[in-house]
């Protein structure tokens, strides 16, 4: 089923922040905590510094009314700089690739594509953009290509 969630970026404090949120909302992290050390090696990506491998690549916590709070650390070694305003994304999880592509195309028009839609190692068809108003969007579709 399609879902919308809020995605938060932190500067090396995701685990601390999400343990805090968990203490307030209760529940469990969906799928546990994925770390940057879980990324398979790739010739297209330089090796991660040892200190960054322990950082959180993805965590999800259901909070209220079916809403899911998600988060990641945004390592400076990967070119990220966290500023208030660029640390929050609206994460769309459409049911189909065609709906994902439609939404991505519409929201990125006159905006900035941060990452083109593509199949990712964790199984999602993923991409991100900033719309013409500066709002940041992430797209994650689990439907497999034909």
C-alpha positions as CSV (number, residue, x, y, z in Angstrom):
1,X,0.0,0.0,0.0
2,X,1.3,3.5,-0.8
3,X,2.7,5.4,2.1
4,X,4.1,8.8,3.0
5,X,6.7,9.3,5.7
6,X,9.0,12.0,7.0
7,X,12.7,11.5,6.5
8,X,15.2,13.2,8.8
9,X,18.9,13.7,8.1
10,X,21.3,14.1,11.1
11,X,25.0,14.9,11.5
12,X,26.1,11.7,13.2
13,X,23.2,11.7,15.8
14,X,20.6,9.5,14.1
15,X,20.8,6.6,16.5
16,X,20.7,8.9,19.5
17,X,17.7,10.8,18.0
18,X,15.8,7.7,17.1
19,X,16.3,6.1,20.5
20,X,14.9,9.3,22.0
21,X,11.9,9.2,19.6
22,X,11.4,5.5,20.4
23,X,11.4,6.3,24.2
24,X,8.5,8.7,23.5
25,X,6.5,6.8,20.9
26,X,7.3,3.3,21.9
27,X,7.4,0.5,19.3
28,X,10.3,-1.0,17.4
29,X,12.5,0.0,14.5
30,X,11.1,-1.6,11.3
31,X,13.8,-3.9,10.1
32,X,16.3,-2.8,12.7
33,X,19.1,-0.3,12.0
34,X,20.9,-0.4,8.7
35,X,24.5,0.9,8.9
36,X,26.8,2.4,6.3
37,X,28.9,-0.7,6.8
38,X,26.1,-2.7,5.2
39,X,26.7,-1.0,1.8
40,X,28.3,-3.6,-0.5
41,X,31.6,-2.4,-2.0
42,X,31.3,-0.8,-5.4
43,X,33.9,0.5,-7.9
44,X,31.7,3.6,-8.4
45,X,32.1,4.5,-4.7
46,X,35.2,5.3,-2.8
47,X,35.8,3.3,0.5
48,X,34.1,4.8,3.5
49,X,36.2,6.1,6.4
50,X,36.2,3.6,9.3
51,X,34.4,6.1,11.6
52,X,31.5,6.4,9.1
53,X,30.9,2.7,8.8
54,X,29.1,2.6,12.2
55,X,26.8,5.5,11.3
56,X,23.1,4.9,10.5
57,X,22.3,4.5,6.8
58,X,18.6,3.9,7.5
59,X,16.2,3.6,10.4
60,X,12.4,3.6,10.5
61,X,10.0,4.0,13.5
62,X,6.2,3.9,13.2
63,X,4.9,6.7,15.4
64,X,1.2,7.8,15.1
65,X,-1.7,7.0,12.8
66,X,0.4,4.8,10.4
67,X,3.0,7.6,10.0
68,X,6.6,6.5,9.8
69,X,9.5,8.6,10.9
70,X,12.7,7.6,9.0
71,X,16.3,8.9,9.3
72,X,19.9,8.7,8.3
73,X,23.2,10.1,9.2
74,X,24.6,12.3,6.5
75,X,28.4,11.9,6.6
76,X,30.5,14.9,5.5
77,X,32.9,12.3,3.9
78,X,30.1,11.6,1.4
79,X,29.7,15.3,0.6
80,X,26.7,16.1,2.9
81,X,26.4,19.3,4.9
82,X,23.5,19.4,7.3
83,X,21.8,22.8,7.6
84,X,18.4,23.5,9.1
85,X,16.1,23.2,6.0
86,X,18.0,20.5,4.2
87,X,17.6,17.9,7.0
88,X,14.0,17.0,6.2
89,X,12.5,15.1,3.2
90,X,9.0,14.0,2.4
91,X,9.4,10.4,1.5
92,X,6.9,9.0,-1.0
93,X,6.4,5.2,-1.4
94,X,4.1,4.7,-4.3
95,X,2.7,1.3,-5.2
96,X,4.1,1.2,-8.7
97,X,7.1,2.3,-10.7
98,X,4.9,4.1,-13.2
99,X,3.4,6.2,-10.4
100,X,6.8,6.7,-8.9
101,X,8.1,8.0,-12.3
102,X,5.0,10.3,-12.7
103,X,5.4,11.9,-9.3
104,X,9.2,12.2,-9.7
105,X,8.9,13.9,-13.1
106,X,6.2,16.3,-11.9
107,X,7.9,17.3,-8.6
108,X,11.4,17.7,-10.2
109,X,10.1,19.8,-13.1
110,X,11.7,23.3,-12.7
111,X,13.5,21.9,-9.6
112,X,16.7,20.0,-9.1
113,X,17.2,16.2,-9.5
114,X,19.5,15.1,-6.6
115,X,19.5,11.4,-7.6
116,X,17.8,9.9,-10.7
117,X,15.4,7.1,-10.1
118,X,17.3,3.8,-10.2
119,X,17.3,0.3,-8.7
120,X,19.2,0.3,-5.4
121,X,21.1,-2.6,-3.6
122,X,18.5,-2.6,-0.8
123,X,15.7,-3.5,-3.3
124,X,13.9,-0.2,-3.9
125,X,13.5,1.9,-7.0
126,X,14.8,5.1,-5.5
127,X,15.5,8.7,-6.4
128,X,15.4,12.2,-4.8
129,X,14.7,15.8,-5.9
130,X,14.1,19.3,-4.7
131,X,11.0,20.9,-6.2
132,X,10.9,24.5,-7.6
133,X,9.9,25.7,-4.1
134,X,12.9,24.1,-2.4
135,X,10.9,21.2,-0.8
136,X,12.9,18.0,-0.7
137,X,11.3,14.7,-1.9
138,X,12.5,11.1,-1.8
139,X,10.9,8.3,-3.7
140,X,11.1,4.6,-2.8
141,X,9.1,2.0,-4.7
142,X,9.4,-1.7,-3.9
143,X,7.7,-2.9,-7.1
144,X,10.2,-4.9,-9.2
145,X,10.8,-4.1,-12.8
146,X,9.4,-6.5,-15.4
